[in-house]
């Protein structure tokens, strides 16, 4: 923007070009010891993402992407409604898996605006629904069901509750949660021939009698929680939505009615830009489906975002509050209609009143104090976000087409195609986690061995038998569990003595690095006294490269003479006599720690 007098302060300077910028970057890299051609300088600073995508260091107006349109209009990239969430913020939807009417009312009285109920063998019994909803104003608080194979029974009970309490059909709101494909993905049990007709019947009833109740949820969480990438999650959701769209229209609903019966559920992670782009890309993809079906104006996708369970940790669970806050912010900025924040103790069992309060207040603070919902699509227009949205949509569409070529989502699940693709992605991500290229605070980085465990009542066992459920901390959690068992059996954790060579300036960085690494596997680092006093059977040398050249071999020999059965060195692999292994940034931490526990006789 020019000053009021029209004077451009840069008028006397030539415009900078992208090539000039690349040359300057190449010069900086060269001075840091990394010689790359000017043409590759940008790639050298790029960050690899999943799905073959890359985050570049610079985006400009030259990065052309399709027009995202306007909020409330096709292709709905910027939002499904023209007003967005500006009126009252997004719908704060709290999940409940236990029959606790008091907890439900407490949530609704303190900021929660809708309920998400797990119903059936792994949640609230269908017969308990009426008691659970006692005191709930069902014309004000929408109810979303998640009942799996008991969806029809749960839906019938909810309809009966509406009738008994005199809730007008046009005032009732919520979602019945019919999702036979999602249930199959969770349990591995193929739905029988009656499930889709049952889903169609519920959709028809909602369309005819309950205009604010949707019948179908396209739940993408099973694919995310099985280790799928963002594009894979979107591709599976798109394939599921298309399958339901076909079934509903074949069952007698118009395309517009069928589109209005679907709600999509996605995971929101602590990768804020990827989550924002995911929700925007999802709306664009579904708008394309609606356009192909001849109903472009009805293609606004209703979205329910849930903070990812994959990113949640059991150790140092307090950090989960930070993860869910970022994820909730990203979901709100990305335009989700409803957001569910998993309590920070989600992985430990049933949440207590404190964790439920923190969960609901996360949204409340972002809406009421940070005013995130006051602006529609605040990330829109960012060259990075627009480019990432476009690239993600393209990658998701390709995976969707692969599923369709396999015969649709049901066939792709039963043939193992989906499972194999998700497993392959998780295997690659597991490598990054093992090498701490994707750090997990409180687990693989900055672990706290002496932390006091957080104990909760056991939660109902989640449905299983289908796609696996993974978590980022699972490999490290297994190591910590071995250490805990050893502590309980022997009264002490496995230990490694850290032998610091030279002054603090020479050894502090690598000593700190090694102590952090060892604790991630439940191994106690000992830095005081001599090796004989440490109670350890292994040692690790910590110092600078220069001192290693002078002292590493003699120090290793002295440690072995003192009884060390294994000597490691903190630094890049070399050829020092007496040193068995090397630990360094980028090494496979899980493999190193597993081998150490094995050598020390810590049972698995």
RODO-2510 file (C-alpha; in nm, 4 decimals, decimal comma):
residues 604
     n   res          X          Y          Z
     1     x     0,0000     0,0000     0,0000
     2     x     0,1388     0,3437    -0,0967
     3     x     0,1546     0,6323     0,1514
     4     x    -0,1175     0,8971     0,1282
     5     x     0,1079     1,1187    -0,0852
     6     x     0,1572     0,8388    -0,3364
     7     x     0,5315     0,8201    -0,2743
     8     x     0,6713     0,4691    -0,3018
     9     x     0,9816     0,4395    -0,0841
    10     x     1,1089     0,1558    -0,3056
    11     x     1,0624     0,3464    -0,6299
    12     x     1,4353     0,4116    -0,6697
    13     x     1,5290     0,0461    -0,6299
    14     x     1,4988    -0,2241    -0,8960
    15     x     1,2504    -0,5002    -0,8231
    16     x     1,4084    -0,8102    -0,6699
    17     x     1,3679    -1,1306    -0,8679
    18     x     1,3322    -1,4910    -0,7614
    19     x     1,6635    -1,5750    -0,9294
    20     x     1,8419    -1,3086    -0,7262
    21     x     1,6975    -1,4549    -0,4094
    22     x     1,8148    -1,8036    -0,5070
    23     x     2,1681    -1,6742    -0,5687
    24     x     2,1763    -1,5094    -0,2274
    25     x     2,0510    -1,8297    -0,0629
    26     x     2,3150    -2,0337    -0,2441
    27     x     2,5782    -1,7923    -0,1144
    28     x     2,4628    -1,8313     0,2445
    29     x     2,4590    -2,2112     0,2095
    30     x     2,8066    -2,2041     0,0594
    31     x     2,9421    -2,0081     0,3571
    32     x     2,7908    -2,2688     0,5885
    33     x     2,9767    -2,5460     0,4056
    34     x     2,6979    -2,6673     0,1773
    35     x     2,7741    -2,5940    -0,1867
    36     x     2,4679    -2,6175    -0,4113
    37     x     2,3927    -2,4630    -0,7519
    38     x     2,1690    -2,1578    -0,7558
    39     x     1,8919    -2,3639    -0,9169
    40     x     1,8925    -2,6127    -0,6272
    41     x     1,9199    -2,3631    -0,3428
    42     x     1,5452    -2,3536    -0,2871
    43     x     1,5196    -2,7329    -0,2773
    44     x     1,7975    -2,7443    -0,0182
    45     x     1,5799    -2,5420     0,2195
    46     x     1,2567    -2,7282     0,1423
    47     x     1,0946    -2,9625     0,3941
    48     x     0,9610    -3,2995     0,2847
    49     x     0,6029    -3,3720     0,3891
    50     x     0,3969    -3,6866     0,3508
    51     x     0,2298    -3,7747     0,0203
    52     x     0,5282    -3,6529    -0,1779
    53     x     0,4585    -3,2896    -0,0903
    54     x     0,7254    -3,0372    -0,0002
    55     x     0,7068    -2,7126     0,1954
    56     x     0,9227    -2,4620     0,0156
    57     x     1,0998    -2,1738     0,1905
    58     x     0,9429    -1,9059    -0,0288
    59     x     0,6025    -1,8622    -0,1904
    60     x     0,5038    -1,5724    -0,4133
    61     x     0,2148    -1,4495    -0,6225
    62     x     0,3619    -1,6554    -0,9062
    63     x     0,2456    -1,9724    -0,7296
    64     x    -0,0854    -1,9793    -0,9114
    65     x    -0,3643    -2,1972    -0,7690
    66     x    -0,7323    -2,2388    -0,8611
    67     x    -0,9625    -1,9622    -0,7426
    68     x    -1,0830    -2,0638    -0,3931
    69     x    -1,4051    -1,8684    -0,4425
    70     x    -1,5990    -1,7017    -0,1640
    71     x    -1,7311    -1,8428     0,1643
    72     x    -2,0654    -2,0129     0,1145
    73     x    -2,0212    -2,0546    -0,2604
    74     x    -1,8733    -2,3330    -0,4711
    75     x    -1,6077    -2,4683    -0,4503
    76     x    -1,6508    -2,3885    -0,0784
    77     x    -1,2747    -2,3851    -0,0115
    78     x    -1,3177    -2,0795     0,2098
    79     x    -1,6164    -2,2180     0,4006
    80     x    -1,9451    -2,3951     0,3611
    81     x    -2,1521    -2,1012     0,4832
    82     x    -2,1327    -1,7366     0,3828
    83     x    -2,1359    -1,6284     0,7488
    84     x    -1,8835    -1,8923     0,8565
    85     x    -1,8623    -1,9314     1,2325
    86     x    -1,8663    -1,5575     1,2970
    87     x    -2,1997    -1,5491     1,4799
    88     x    -2,1192    -1,7705     1,7791
    89     x    -1,8063    -1,9664     1,6968
    90     x    -1,7794    -2,3281     1,5982
    91     x    -1,9914    -2,5957     1,7611
    92     x    -1,8071    -2,7216     2,0716
    93     x    -1,8811    -3,0955     2,0696
    94     x    -1,7748    -3,3017     2,3698
    95     x    -1,7366    -3,6803     2,3499
    96     x    -1,8797    -3,9078     2,6195
    97     x    -1,8184    -4,2822     2,6427
    98     x    -1,9654    -4,3463     2,9881
    99     x    -2,3172    -4,3161     3,1257
   100     x    -2,2576    -4,0091     3,3424
   101     x    -2,5538    -3,7650     3,3264
   102     x    -2,3856    -3,5253     3,5684
   103     x    -2,0796    -3,4930     3,3448
   104     x    -2,3029    -3,4286     3,0434
   105     x    -2,4930    -3,1488     3,2164
   106     x    -2,1720    -2,9968     3,3544
   107     x    -2,0307    -2,9790     3,0030
   108     x    -2,3445    -2,8221     2,8576
   109     x    -2,3662    -2,5676     3,1385
   110     x    -2,0062    -2,4596     3,0834
   111     x    -1,9562    -2,4023     2,7138
   112     x    -2,0244    -2,7272     2,5298
   113     x    -2,2870    -2,6809     2,2594
   114     x    -2,3418    -3,0388     2,1372
   115     x    -2,2814    -3,3961     2,2501
   116     x    -2,0964    -3,6811     2,0796
   117     x    -2,2015    -4,0077     2,2403
   118     x    -2,0317    -4,3453     2,2000
   119     x    -2,3192    -4,5929     2,2207
   120     x    -2,3214    -4,9709     2,2360
   121     x    -2,0874    -5,2347     2,3817
   122     x    -1,7921    -4,9932     2,3851
   123     x    -1,9838    -4,6986     2,5243
   124     x    -2,3204    -4,6067     2,6692
   125     x    -2,5779    -4,8882     2,6466
   126     x    -2,8683    -4,8010     2,4184
   127     x    -3,1078    -4,8490     2,7097
   128     x    -2,9142    -4,5838     2,9074
   129     x    -2,9562    -4,3064     2,6486
   130     x    -3,2722    -4,1661     2,8059
   131     x    -3,1125    -4,1453     3,1527
   132     x    -2,7912    -3,9975     3,0112
   133     x    -2,9876    -3,7194     2,8414
   134     x    -3,2020    -3,6344     3,1438
   135     x    -3,2114    -3,2582     3,1854
   136     x    -3,0685    -3,1930     2,8390
   137     x    -3,2663    -2,9474     2,6263
   138     x    -3,2665    -3,1484     2,3065
   139     x    -3,4053    -2,8598     2,1034
   140     x    -3,0929    -2,6607     2,1946
   141     x    -2,8150    -2,9200     2,2207
   142     x    -2,7602    -3,1392     1,9127
   143     x    -2,6716    -3,5027     1,9756
   144     x    -2,4312    -3,6964     1,7525
   145     x    -2,4339    -4,0738     1,7910
   146     x    -2,1434    -4,3109     1,7378
   147     x    -2,3029    -4,6527     1,7761
   148     x    -2,1324    -4,8719     1,5171
   149     x    -2,3332    -5,1900     1,4603
   150     x    -2,6058    -5,0664     1,6989
   151     x    -2,6762    -4,7503     1,4995
   152     x    -3,0331    -4,8452     1,4050
   153     x    -3,1286    -4,9296     1,7650
   154     x    -2,9626    -4,6155     1,8985
   155     x    -3,1333    -4,4006     1,6336
   156     x    -3,4730    -4,5483     1,7141
   157     x    -3,4157    -4,4768     2,0825
   158     x    -3,3122    -4,1176     2,0113
   159     x    -3,6206    -4,0620     1,7961
   160     x    -3,8346    -4,2085     2,0758
   161     x    -3,6734    -3,9705     2,3267
   162     x    -3,7526    -3,6778     2,0973
   163     x    -4,1172    -3,7863     2,0843
   164     x    -4,1526    -3,8563     2,4565
   165     x    -4,0125    -3,5174     2,5463
   166     x    -4,2184    -3,3299     2,2939
   167     x    -3,9243    -3,2049     2,0881
   168     x    -4,0614    -3,0702     1,7612
   169     x    -3,9139    -3,2581     1,4616
   170     x    -3,7959    -2,9333     1,3069
   171     x    -3,6169    -2,8376     1,6331
   172     x    -3,4317    -3,1668     1,6859
   173     x    -3,0719    -3,1544     1,5647
   174     x    -2,7737    -3,3833     1,5492
   175     x    -2,6381    -3,6818     1,3623
   176     x    -2,7338    -4,0490     1,3844
   177     x    -2,3807    -4,1546     1,2933
   178     x    -2,4663    -4,4291     1,0441
   179     x    -2,1345    -4,5369     0,8937
   180     x    -2,1228    -4,9064     0,7963
   181     x    -1,7989    -4,8576     0,6025
   182     x    -1,6335    -4,6902     0,8999
   183     x    -1,7565    -4,9723     1,1250
   184     x    -1,6037    -5,2261     0,8896
   185     x    -1,2754    -5,0340     0,8899
   186     x    -1,2784    -5,0392     1,2707
   187     x    -1,3882    -5,3975     1,3300
   188     x    -1,2957    -5,5856     1,0138
   189     x    -1,6471    -5,7228     0,9972
   190     x    -1,8024    -5,6734     0,6549
   191     x    -2,1487    -5,5236     0,6745
   192     x    -2,4253    -5,7489     0,5530
   193     x    -2,6706    -5,6649     0,2793
   194     x    -2,9118    -5,4956     0,5193
   195     x    -2,6794    -5,2269     0,6496
   196     x    -2,6905    -4,9895     0,3544
   197     x    -3,0697    -5,0199     0,3210
   198     x    -3,0883    -4,9481     0,6952
   199     x    -2,8748    -4,6406     0,6449
   200     x    -3,0923    -4,5331     0,3543
   201     x    -3,4057    -4,5734     0,5662
   202     x    -3,2604    -4,3527     0,8400
   203     x    -3,1583    -4,0913     0,5839
   204     x    -3,5033    -4,0924     0,4287
   205     x    -3,6658    -4,0483     0,7698
   206     x    -3,4374    -3,7566     0,8537
   207     x    -3,4914    -3,5913     0,5159
   208     x    -3,8682    -3,6211     0,5440
   209     x    -3,9253    -3,5515     0,9143
   210     x    -3,6152    -3,4201     1,0915
   211     x    -3,4605    -3,1475     0,8724
   212     x    -3,1795    -3,0668     1,1175
   213     x    -3,0769    -3,4266     1,1838
   214     x    -2,8288    -3,5929     0,9513
   215     x    -2,8213    -3,9686     0,9227
   216     x    -2,4722    -4,0446     0,7963
   217     x    -2,1225    -3,9747     0,9247
   218     x    -1,8284    -4,0305     0,6931
   219     x    -1,5690    -4,0987     0,9589
   220     x    -1,2096    -4,0620     0,8391
   221     x    -1,0627    -4,1237     1,1846
   222     x    -1,0114    -4,5004     1,1336
   223     x    -0,7759    -4,4259     0,8455
   224     x    -0,5903    -4,1503     1,0263
   225     x    -0,5577    -4,3636     1,3395
   226     x    -0,4199    -4,6537     1,1345
   227     x    -0,1252    -4,4385     1,0335
   228     x    -0,2615    -4,2869     0,7154
   229     x    -0,1278    -3,9667     0,5673
   230     x    -0,3399    -3,6569     0,5253
   231     x    -0,4059    -3,7306     0,1567
   232     x    -0,4932    -4,0926     0,2385
   233     x    -0,7358    -3,9780     0,5063
   234     x    -0,9014    -3,7412     0,2603
   235     x    -0,9063    -4,0010    -0,0173
   236     x    -1,0752    -4,2607     0,2037
   237     x    -1,3290    -4,0045     0,3255
   238     x    -1,4065    -3,9042    -0,0300
   239     x    -1,4505    -4,2685    -0,1366
   240     x    -1,6791    -4,3332     0,1605
   241     x    -1,8860    -4,0242     0,0879
   242     x    -1,9271    -4,1232    -0,2768
   243     x    -2,0350    -4,4756    -0,1744
   244     x    -2,3034    -4,3357     0,0557
   245     x    -2,4104    -4,0828    -0,2059
   246     x    -2,4671    -4,3623    -0,4538
   247     x    -2,6620    -4,5686    -0,1996
   248     x    -2,8834    -4,2802    -0,0897
   249     x    -2,9715    -4,1677    -0,4421
   250     x    -3,0403    -4,5264    -0,5460
   251     x    -3,2634    -4,5492    -0,2384
   252     x    -3,4860    -4,2679    -0,3584
   253     x    -3,3310    -3,9484    -0,2238
   254     x    -3,2500    -3,6637    -0,4578
   255     x    -2,8859    -3,5666    -0,4948
   256     x    -2,9490    -3,2531    -0,2905
   257     x    -3,1183    -3,4538    -0,0135
   258     x    -2,8403    -3,7116    -0,0118
   259     x    -2,5707    -3,4453     0,0110
   260     x    -2,7563    -3,2912     0,3038
   261     x    -2,7510    -3,6190     0,4976
   262     x    -2,3729    -3,6486     0,5199
   263     x    -2,1330    -3,5113     0,7781
   264     x    -1,7566    -3,5717     0,7512
   265     x    -1,5281    -3,6333     1,0482
   266     x    -1,1554    -3,5558     1,0260
   267     x    -0,8574    -3,5559     1,2593
   268     x    -0,6974    -3,2258     1,3566
   269     x    -0,3288    -3,2499     1,4425
   270     x    -0,0663    -3,0210     1,5908
   271     x     0,0642    -2,9591     1,2383
   272     x    -0,1422    -2,6449     1,2100
   273     x    -0,0896    -2,5620     0,8425
   274     x    -0,1507    -2,9179     0,7281
   275     x    -0,4739    -2,9325     0,9293
   276     x    -0,5928    -2,5990     0,7904
   277     x    -0,5133    -2,7102     0,4355
   278     x    -0,6768    -3,0496     0,4951
   279     x    -1,0143    -2,9013     0,5862
   280     x    -1,0010    -2,6536     0,2978
   281     x    -0,8999    -2,9267     0,0511
   282     x    -1,1748    -3,1554     0,1804
   283     x    -1,4396    -2,8954     0,1013
   284     x    -1,2967    -2,8407    -0,2456
   285     x    -1,2923    -3,2155    -0,3178
   286     x    -1,6494    -3,2687    -0,2027
   287     x    -1,7647    -2,9680    -0,4042
   288     x    -1,6146    -3,1368    -0,7105
   289     x    -1,8164    -3,4513    -0,6359
   290     x    -2,1335    -3,2471    -0,5969
   291     x    -2,0603    -3,0684    -0,9240
   292     x    -2,0148    -3,4018    -1,1033
   293     x    -2,3495    -3,5132    -0,9613
   294     x    -2,5234    -3,2055    -1,0975
   295     x    -2,5760    -3,0231    -0,7672
   296     x    -2,2860    -2,7773    -0,7326
   297     x    -2,4761    -2,5399    -0,5052
   298     x    -2,5449    -2,8222    -0,2549
   299     x    -2,1808    -2,9262    -0,2247
   300     x    -2,0967    -2,7533     0,1031
   301     x    -1,9376    -3,0161     0,3260
   302     x    -2,0315    -3,0224     0,6933
   303     x    -1,7161    -3,0976     0,8930
   304     x    -1,6552    -3,2336     1,2404
   305     x    -1,2896    -3,2066     1,3439
   306     x    -1,1504    -3,4160     1,6300
   307     x    -0,8093    -3,3605     1,7853
   308     x    -0,5906    -3,6511     1,6830
   309     x    -0,5500    -3,9472     1,9176
   310     x    -0,2360    -4,0479     1,7261
   311     x    -0,0485    -3,7470     1,8636
   312     x    -0,1607    -3,8029     2,2249
   313     x     0,0881    -3,9501     2,4712
   314     x     0,0616    -4,1457     2,7955
   315     x     0,3899    -4,0134     2,9346
   316     x     0,3934    -3,6502     3,0396
   317     x     0,0281    -3,6200     2,9323
   318     x     0,0188    -3,2535     3,0310
   319     x     0,1933    -3,1737     2,7020
   320     x    -0,1217    -3,3033     2,5313
   321     x    -0,2869    -2,9756     2,6314
   322     x    -0,0451    -2,7905     2,4043
   323     x    -0,1019    -3,0360     2,1204
   324     x    -0,4790    -3,0145     2,1398
   325     x    -0,4708    -2,6349     2,1649
   326     x    -0,2760    -2,6061     1,8393
   327     x    -0,4996    -2,8657     1,6740
   328     x    -0,8160    -2,6876     1,7877
   329     x    -0,6836    -2,3554     1,6625
   330     x    -0,6063    -2,5140     1,3251
   331     x    -0,9501    -2,6752     1,3049
   332     x    -1,1191    -2,3440     1,3809
   333     x    -0,9063    -2,1485     1,1357
   334     x    -0,9620    -2,4229     0,8783
   335     x    -1,3376    -2,3728     0,9009
   336     x    -1,4591    -2,6857     1,0823
   337     x    -1,8271    -2,6626     1,1777
   338     x    -1,7851    -2,8720     1,4936
   339     x    -1,4717    -2,9376     1,6977
   340     x    -1,4150    -3,2059     1,9610
   341     x    -1,1128    -3,1711     2,1865
   342     x    -0,9955    -3,4987     2,3366
   343     x    -0,9072    -3,4590     2,7064
   344     x    -0,5342    -3,4595     2,7812
   345     x    -0,5708    -3,7918     2,9685
   346     x    -0,7491    -3,9579     2,6774
   347     x    -0,4927    -4,2389     2,6448
   348     x    -0,5022    -4,3180     3,0170
   349     x    -0,8708    -4,3989     3,0653
   350     x    -1,1873    -4,2093     3,1448
   351     x    -1,1315    -3,8337     3,1751
   352     x    -1,1929    -3,6694     3,5091
   353     x    -1,3772    -3,3416     3,5639
   354     x    -1,0554    -3,1385     3,5359
   355     x    -0,9507    -3,2808     3,2002
   356     x    -1,3031    -3,2401     3,0604
   357     x    -1,3010    -2,8771     3,1748
   358     x    -0,9665    -2,8110     3,0078
   359     x    -1,0928    -2,9760     2,6884
   360     x    -1,4065    -2,7664     2,6563
   361     x    -1,2328    -2,4477     2,7696
   362     x    -0,9752    -2,4876     2,4936
   363     x    -1,2421    -2,4020     2,2375
   364     x    -1,4056    -2,1446     2,4616
   365     x    -1,0849    -1,9461     2,5045
   366     x    -1,0035    -1,9581     2,1325
   367     x    -1,3555    -1,8413     2,0448
   368     x    -1,4346    -1,5936     2,3207
   369     x    -1,0906    -1,4536     2,4072
   370     x    -0,8798    -1,5047     2,0953
   371     x    -1,1786    -1,4345     1,8670
   372     x    -1,0548    -1,6863     1,6105
   373     x    -1,4028    -1,7326     1,4684
   374     x    -1,4552    -1,3610     1,4027
   375     x    -1,2719    -1,3845     1,0682
   376     x    -1,3783    -1,6267     0,7954
   377     x    -1,0915    -1,8322     0,6552
   378     x    -0,8112    -1,6144     0,7981
   379     x    -0,5478    -1,8343     0,6301
   380     x    -0,7022    -1,7787     0,2878
   381     x    -0,4875    -1,5770     0,0531
   382     x    -0,1630    -1,7028     0,2044
   383     x     0,0398    -1,8226    -0,0920
   384     x     0,1684    -2,1116     0,1184
   385     x    -0,1715    -2,2223     0,2476
   386     x    -0,3365    -2,1891    -0,0929
   387     x    -0,0562    -2,3900    -0,2575
   388     x    -0,0648    -2,6559     0,0141
   389     x    -0,4439    -2,6818    -0,0162
   390     x    -0,4162    -2,7334    -0,3917
   391     x    -0,1336    -2,9886    -0,3718
   392     x    -0,3093    -3,1809    -0,0956
   393     x    -0,6339    -3,1898    -0,2936
   394     x    -0,4477    -3,3270    -0,5941
   395     x    -0,2770    -3,6004    -0,3885
   396     x    -0,6038    -3,6961    -0,2167
   397     x    -0,7878    -3,7127    -0,5485
   398     x    -0,5251    -3,9533    -0,6824
   399     x    -0,5691    -4,1849    -0,3841
   400     x    -0,9472    -4,1602    -0,4180
   401     x    -0,9170    -4,2649    -0,7828
   402     x    -0,7000    -4,5597    -0,6805
   403     x    -0,9724    -4,6734    -0,4389
   404     x    -1,2410    -4,6300    -0,7024
   405     x    -1,0398    -4,8357    -0,9509
   406     x    -1,0287    -5,1109    -0,6881
   407     x    -1,4089    -5,1160    -0,6797
   408     x    -1,4826    -4,8590    -0,4122
   409     x    -1,3989    -4,8275    -0,0440
   410     x    -1,5638    -5,1527     0,0656
   411     x    -1,3716    -5,3552    -0,1926
   412     x    -1,0481    -5,1706    -0,1156
   413     x    -1,0853    -5,2480     0,2540
   414     x    -1,1585    -5,6161     0,1956
   415     x    -0,8787    -5,6638    -0,0570
   416     x    -0,6305    -5,5136     0,1857
   417     x    -0,5435    -5,2248    -0,0446
   418     x    -0,6290    -4,9567     0,2096
   419     x    -0,4577    -5,1405     0,4937
   420     x    -0,1381    -5,1891     0,2943
   421     x    -0,1184    -4,8260     0,1855
   422     x    -0,1783    -4,6962     0,5375
   423     x     0,0741    -4,9418     0,6837
   424     x     0,3383    -4,8379     0,4301
   425     x     0,2925    -4,4732     0,5228
   426     x     0,3102    -4,5509     0,8950
   427     x     0,6274    -4,7547     0,8447
   428     x     0,7962    -4,4514     0,6885
   429     x     0,6705    -4,2223     0,9613
   430     x     0,7868    -4,4683     1,2272
   431     x     1,1386    -4,4365     1,0903
   432     x     1,1262    -4,0603     1,1389
   433     x     0,9911    -4,1062     1,4904
   434     x     1,2604    -4,3613     1,5729
   435     x     1,5301    -4,1221     1,4514
   436     x     1,3610    -3,8326     1,6323
   437     x     1,3281    -3,6432     1,3056
   438     x     0,9698    -3,6052     1,4254
   439     x     1,0227    -3,5318     1,7941
   440     x     0,7593    -3,6085     2,0577
   441     x     0,7991    -3,3689     2,3482
   442     x     0,7972    -3,5452     2,6834
   443     x     0,8600    -3,8811     2,5182
   444     x     1,1427    -3,8891     2,2653
   445     x     1,2601    -3,5402     2,3627
   446     x     1,2835    -3,4017     2,7163
   447     x     1,1463    -3,7125     2,8918
   448     x     1,1052    -3,7054     3,2684
   449     x     1,1839    -4,0435     3,4255
   450     x     1,0739    -3,9369     3,7725
   451     x     0,7332    -3,8060     3,6654
   452     x     0,4397    -3,9051     3,8814
   453     x     0,2034    -4,1290     3,6812
   454     x    -0,1424    -3,9945     3,6063
   455     x    -0,3998    -4,2606     3,6959
   456     x    -0,7524    -4,2779     3,5597
   457     x    -1,0405    -4,5247     3,5699
   458     x    -1,0311    -4,7664     3,2759
   459     x    -1,2276    -4,6593     2,9706
   460     x    -1,4415    -4,9026     2,7687
   461     x    -1,2345    -5,1038     2,5241
   462     x    -1,2483    -4,9397     2,1819
   463     x    -1,3779    -5,1524     1,8938
   464     x    -1,1034    -5,3423     1,7152
   465     x    -1,0363    -5,6214     1,4721
   466     x    -1,0026    -5,4060     1,1631
   467     x    -0,7441    -5,1443     1,0826
   468     x    -0,4885    -5,1019     1,3621
   469     x    -0,4699    -4,8027     1,5937
   470     x    -0,1297    -4,6412     1,6206
   471     x     0,0239    -4,3664     1,8305
   472     x     0,3387    -4,1641     1,7819
   473     x     0,4722    -4,2656     2,1226
   474     x     0,4135    -4,6396     2,0937
   475     x     0,7761    -4,7472     2,0318
   476     x     0,9082    -4,5329     2,3162
   477     x     0,6189    -4,6325     2,5393
   478     x     0,7199    -4,9986     2,4983
   479     x     1,0752    -4,9131     2,6076
   480     x     0,9533    -4,7138     2,9069
   481     x     0,7234    -4,9998     3,0064
   482     x     1,0230    -5,2368     3,0102
   483     x     1,2096    -4,9933     3,2331
   484     x     0,9118    -4,9585     3,4676
   485     x     0,8833    -5,3351     3,5018
   486     x     1,2560    -5,3583     3,5763
   487     x     1,2216    -5,0865     3,8407
   488     x     0,9329    -5,2705     4,0028
   489     x     1,1236    -5,6005     4,0027
   490     x     1,4678    -5,4800     4,1113
   491     x     1,4146    -5,1435     4,2766
   492     x     1,6302    -4,9594     4,0225
   493     x     1,6140    -4,8574     3,6602
   494     x     1,8712    -4,9730     3,4059
   495     x     2,1633    -4,7296     3,4087
   496     x     2,4374    -4,6002     3,1812
   497     x     2,7365    -4,4094     3,3117
   498     x     2,8174    -4,0915     3,1177
   499     x     3,1914    -4,0324     3,1155
   500     x     3,2517    -3,6625     3,0494
   501     x     3,5933    -3,5836     2,9053
   502     x     3,7491    -3,2396     2,9397
   503     x     3,5955    -2,9127     3,0608
   504     x     3,2208    -2,8415     3,0670
   505     x     3,2436    -2,6373     2,7487
   506     x     3,3675    -2,9463     2,5664
   507     x     3,1289    -3,2097     2,6983
   508     x     2,8042    -3,0388     2,8090
   509     x     2,6250    -3,0428     2,4728
   510     x     2,6830    -3,4123     2,4043
   511     x     2,6314    -3,5148     2,7653
   512     x     2,2929    -3,3404     2,7671
   513     x     2,2041    -3,4962     2,4319
   514     x     2,2940    -3,8467     2,5534
   515     x     2,1100    -3,8106     2,8839
   516     x     1,7996    -3,7008     2,6943
   517     x     1,8309    -3,9942     2,4548
   518     x     1,8759    -4,2537     2,7288
   519     x     1,5793    -4,1309     2,9314
   520     x     1,3574    -4,1645     2,6246
   521     x     1,4114    -4,5401     2,6635
   522     x     1,3698    -4,5453     3,0390
   523     x     1,7458    -4,5672     3,1038
   524     x     1,8813    -4,3594     3,3908
   525     x     2,1934    -4,1597     3,3017
   526     x     2,4526    -4,1377     3,5798
   527     x     2,6866    -3,8387     3,5665
   528     x     2,8280    -3,8249     3,9197
   529     x     3,1097    -4,0251     4,0758
   530     x     3,3087    -4,3014     3,9133
   531     x     3,1925    -4,5863     3,6961
   532     x     3,2384    -4,8323     3,9822
   533     x     3,0080    -4,6220     4,2033
   534     x     2,7388    -4,5781     3,9378
   535     x     2,5819    -4,9222     3,9493
   536     x     2,5856    -4,9251     3,5675
   537     x     2,7122    -5,1975     3,3381
   538     x     2,7569    -4,9729     3,0351
   539     x     2,9159    -4,6344     2,9718
   540     x     2,9090    -4,3599     2,7102
   541     x     3,1881    -4,1121     2,6372
   542     x     3,0813    -3,7489     2,5994
   543     x     3,3077    -3,4728     2,4728
   544     x     3,4231    -3,2805     2,1672
   545     x     3,5703    -3,4298     1,8506
   546     x     3,9093    -3,2798     1,9328
   547     x     3,9238    -3,4418     2,2774
   548     x     3,8020    -3,7727     2,1346
   549     x     4,1106    -3,7795     1,9165
   550     x     4,3278    -3,7375     2,2249
   551     x     4,1416    -3,9343     2,4938
   552     x     3,8634    -4,1567     2,3561
   553     x     4,0632    -4,4779     2,3228
   554     x     4,2379    -4,4496     2,6586
   555     x     3,9109    -4,3564     2,8310
   556     x     3,7348    -4,6536     2,6698
   557     x     4,0098    -4,8854     2,7869
   558     x     3,9878    -4,7487     3,1411
   559     x     3,6093    -4,7986     3,1475
   560     x     3,6438    -5,1565     3,0296
   561     x     3,9047    -5,2203     3,2973
   562     x     3,6580    -5,0807     3,5513
   563     x     3,3980    -5,3342     3,4401
   564     x     3,2025    -5,1705     3,1574
   565     x     3,0643    -5,4395     2,9313
   566     x     2,9766    -5,1951     2,6556
   567     x     3,1177    -4,8548     2,5699
   568     x     2,9403    -4,6050     2,3469
   569     x     3,0526    -4,2663     2,2207
   570     x     2,8341    -3,9611     2,1698
   571     x     2,9238    -3,8400     1,8232
   572     x     2,9459    -3,9387     1,4602
   573     x     3,0738    -4,2934     1,3956
   574     x     3,4507    -4,3224     1,3937
   575     x     3,7117    -4,5937     1,4402
   576     x     3,8144    -4,5581     1,8020
   577     x     3,9483    -4,8761     1,9602
   578     x     3,7374    -4,9965     2,2487
   579     x     3,4212    -4,8122     2,1381
   580     x     3,1309    -5,0430     2,0509
   581     x     2,8560    -4,8084     1,9318
   582     x     2,7978    -4,4440     1,8505
   583     x     2,4989    -4,2266     1,9357
   584     x     2,4351    -3,9088     1,7401
   585     x     2,1597    -3,6807     1,6120
   586     x     1,9718    -3,8755     1,3491
   587     x     2,0644    -4,2222     1,4748
   588     x     1,7873    -4,4795     1,5186
   589     x     1,7138    -4,4035     1,8829
   590     x     1,4613    -4,6857     1,9203
   591     x     1,7097    -4,9434     1,7882
   592     x     1,9909    -4,8080     2,0076
   593     x     1,7753    -4,8091     2,3214
   594     x     1,6220    -5,1492     2,2492
   595     x     1,9678    -5,3015     2,2074
   596     x     2,0855    -5,1400     2,5314
   597     x     1,7928    -5,2788     2,7302
   598     x     1,8480    -5,6199     2,5765
   599     x     2,2159    -5,6196     2,6738
   600     x     2,1286    -5,5145     3,0296
   601     x     1,8835    -5,8026     3,0652
   602     x     1,5717    -5,5868     3,0869
   603     x     1,2877    -5,8185     2,9929
   604     x     1,0632    -5,7248     2,7032
***
